Amino acid sequence: MENLAVIDLGSNSVRMTINRISNDGSYETVTEEKEYVRLSENMGVKKILQPEAIERTISALKGFKAIYSKLNHLKIVAVATAAVRQATNQKQFLKRVKNDIGISLNVISGTREAYLDYVGVSETLPATNAVILDTGGASAEIVLVQNGKVSNLISIPIGSVTLSSKFDLADEISPAEVFKAMIFVNKIFQSVWWLRNGLNLPIIGLGGSNRTLAKINRRFNNLLDTNDIHGYQLRDDSINQTFERFIGMNLVERKKVPGINKERADIIVGGLIPVILLMNYLDSDRIMFSKSGLREGILSERLHEIIQENIKEQEKQQS
């Protein structure tokens, strides 16, 4: 038996999922934790992690440690993504985490993050031909899946926090700034040569902003379980209407929208721009939402390792 704690330190939030894995490879989820830390906040053009953001992150990780340190047979896999990946003071931050928390954060590449998203999604949703979009706080990962295999993947440095900050989309929203943001993102999409190969394919959305979009629409349609978004689908017109509502609101008004976390209200407009534009760019008429992504991808890889270890052990005993 193994308790696998997967920690995912993103640009906006840090999450932890603990799964208890049996020797036969079956598993059950013990706990899921999330804290908003805004690690990428005010990094600026010099890409420096700020002291306040670092302290919020350390505090959250200490809270996680208080949970997983009580468990036996513990294995920790801790990864950091865009904010730490881009940070010029990355080494100092990683040393601080090691000294204060006692874990080694593995800073994964954008392409590795995108691939883990694919693994997590493909285990639980039909993704034979689709475009996966994971919109995070400081990056967006896009995966083109054709005939059940990864055809192309990329990580681009745009996200809910970075776009909201760069184009002042947190409170009262200027039409000019929205226009600038959309032109900026659209040019990035146009630079990805293989992206048009996903023309007319459905999009599978994950990441905080995309999942919030699903929760808002489930609440609006009076569906009982707002959080039950895995496999939930929306048409493009519903998404466009939601975006139109948001850009006409200020921060106080967005915080009152049912289904949105108040901690995300100031970055939701920036967070929705990538999916709005990608659906338009690919002429895709629907999106399916996934609760599975990077952490589930890591879990899947660990389950595969355990199965292989068991096979080798059985072969050794038989020889």
N, C-alpha and C positions, 0 to 999 in steps of 0.2 A: 504494500500500500504506500502511496505517495501523496502528499499534499503539495500541489503545484500552485504557487502564487505567481501570477503574471502581472507585472506592474508596467503600465504604459504612460510615460510622461510626455504629454503633448504640449502644445503652445498655449492652450486655453485651460485645459483640465488635466488632472492626473487620475488614473483609474487603476483599480486592482480587482482582479478576479481570482478567487481561490477555488480550485477543483480538487476533489478527493478522487484519486485514480486507483482502481483496484488492480490486482496483479494480472487479471485477464484483459485489461485495457478498457473496461467500462469505467464510467466516471459520474460524479454528481457535483453540482455547483454548491459550494459551501457558503460563499459570500461574494457580493459585488459591492465595491465602494467607489465613490467618485467625489473629488473635491475640485472646485474651480480655483485655479492658482494664477492664471494669466501670466505665465512665465515669459511670454514674448512681449509683454506690455512695455512700451517706451524703449524698445531696443534701439530704435533709430537707425540711421544709415550706417553707423559703425557696428551695428549688431552686437551690442553689449547687454548681457543680462543684468537687469537692475537689482540693487540690494533688496528693495521691498518685495519684488517678485520672487527672488531667491528665498527670502525668509518665509513667504507663504508656502513655497514648495517644500522646504525643509520641514515646516510644521505639519503639512499634509502627510509627508512620508513618515514622520514620527508617529502619526496617528495610525497609519497602515501597519507600522512595525509592532505597535501595541496589540494588533489583531493577530498577525501571522506568527509572532514570537511565541504564542501559546501552543502552537501546533507541533506535533511530532512528525518525523519523516518528511521534513520540509525541503522543497526545492524552489528556489526563487529565480525567475527569469525577469529581469528588469531592463526595459528598453526606453530610450529617449529618441524623440523624432525631431521635427523641423526646428524648433526654437534652439535646442542645444546643438543641433547639427550646424546651424548657421552662426552660433555665438563665437565671437572672437575670444571671449574669456571662458571657453568651454572647459579647458583643463582645470582651471581654478574651481569651477563649479563642480565638476566630477570629483575632485579631491575633497571638496566640502561634503558632498553626499557620502562619500566613502568614510570620511572621518566621523560624521555626525550620525549616520544611519547604519553604516556597516555593510552596505551593498555596493556592488559595482554596476553602474549603469552602462549598458551597451548602446552606443550611439549608432543606430542603424542608418543605412543609406536610404534615400528616397525610393529607389527601385526595390530595395528589400522590403520596405514598408508597403509598397504597392503590391508586391507579390504575396505578402502575408494577408493583405486584404482579400486578394483573390482566393487564397486557400480557405480563409474563414467564410467567405460568401459561398463558394462552390460546394462546400460540405453540406449546406442546408437549403440552398435555393437553386432553381433551374437557371444556370448561367451558361447555356450552350453557345448562344450567340448574343452578346450584350456588351455594353460599355459600363464599367464600374467607375463610379466617382466617389471618392472619399474626400470631403471638404473639411479640413481641420482648421486650426487657428492661424497657422503661418504657412501652410502648404496644402496643395490638393494633389491627390494621386489619381491617375486615370489608367485604367486597364482595358485594353481591347481583347475580348474573348471571342474566338471564332472556332466553331466545331469543337467546343468543349476544352480548348487549350488557349493559353496565353499567347496572343499574337504579338502584341506590343504593350509596353507599359512605360509610364513616366511619372515623375514627381515635379510639380511646378511651384515656385515660391509665391503662391497667392493663397490667402485663407481669410476666414471671417475677421480675425483680429487685425491682420495686416491691411486688408482692403478698407476696413472701417476706419482705421487710423490714417491711412494715406489719403483718403478722400473725404474725411470728416463726415462719416455716415452714422455717428453715434446718436445724435439727438435730432434737431431740426435738419431736414435733408434738403439740400439745394438741388434742383433739377440739373444744374450744370455739373455738379460733383458726381451725381449718379451717371450722367452721360459720360464723363471722363473715365469713371471706373469701368463702365461697360466697354468702352472703346479699348481701354488698357487690357482687360481680360480677353476680349475678342481677338486682339492682335496676337496674344500668346497662343490661343487656340489655333489660329491660322498658321503659326510657326511650327506646329506639330504635324509633320508631313503625313503621317499615317492615320491621323484622326478621322479624316473623311472616309476611311474604310469602314467606319462605324455608322455610316449613313443609314437612317431609318431603323437602326437597332434600338431596342428598349434600353433604358438606363437603369442601373441598380445603384441606389444612393445610400451612402453611409456617412458617418461623421455627425457631430453634434447639430450643425445647422440643418442638414437634410433630414435628420430624425425629428428635429423640432417641427419642420414643415409637415411631416406626417402626423405628429401629435396634434398640431393646431387644426388640421383638417378633420381628423377623427373627432376631436372635440366639437368642431363646428357642425359635423354631421350627426352628433349625438350618439356616437358609438360608445358602447359601455366601457370598454377598457382602453383608455387613451394611450397607454404605453404598449399595447399589443400591436406593434407596427411591423413586425417581421413578416415579409411577404405582402404587406399592404401596398396597393397600387393607386396612383393618381394620374389623371389625364393632364395634359399640358395647360388646358384652359383654367383648371382649378389652381394650378401652381401660379400662373400668371396673375390671376385675380388676387391671390394671397399676397404676392409681391407688390401689386398695385396698392393694396390696402396699407401695407407697411410703409411704403415711401411717402404716404400722405399723413403719417402719424409722427408725433414727437416721441421722445423716450418714455415719458410718463404714460402716454397712451398705449405704447407697445407693451409696456409692463403689465397692462391690464388685460391683454389678449389671452383668453383661455387656452391653455396648452403650452404657453411659452414660459420658460424659467426666467425669473427676473434678472438672473446673472447673465443671461444671454441676450436680453432685449437691446442692448447697445451695439451688438455685433451681428444681429440677425440679417440686416439688410446686406451688409458686406458678405455674409455667409451664404446668402441665397443667389447672389449674382452669378457665381460659376455654374450652378445647375440651370438657372434660367437661360443663360447664354449657350450652354452646351446642348440643351434640348433644342434650341433654335438652330444652332450650327449644324446639328446632325439631323434636323427635321424629324426628331423623335417625338412621338405623341403620348408617351407614357413613361412613368418611372415606378420602379418597385423598390421598396425600402428594406434594408437589412440591418438587423441588430448585431449580426456577426461581422467581425472584421479582423483587425490585427491580433487582438488577444486570442480570439478563437483560432486564428491561423497558427499561432505559437502552440496552443493546446493541441491542435491536430498534429503538428510535427512531433510533439513530445509523445503523443499516443502511438504514433508510428514507430518511434525509437523504442518504446517499451515493448511493443509487439515483436520487433526485430530482436531485441535482447532476449525475450522469452523463447523465440525460435532457436536462437544460438545456444541457449542454456539446455533446451530439450535435445538438441543435436549432440551436445557434449555428453549428456547423460546416457544417450543411446549408443555412443561410440565406445 
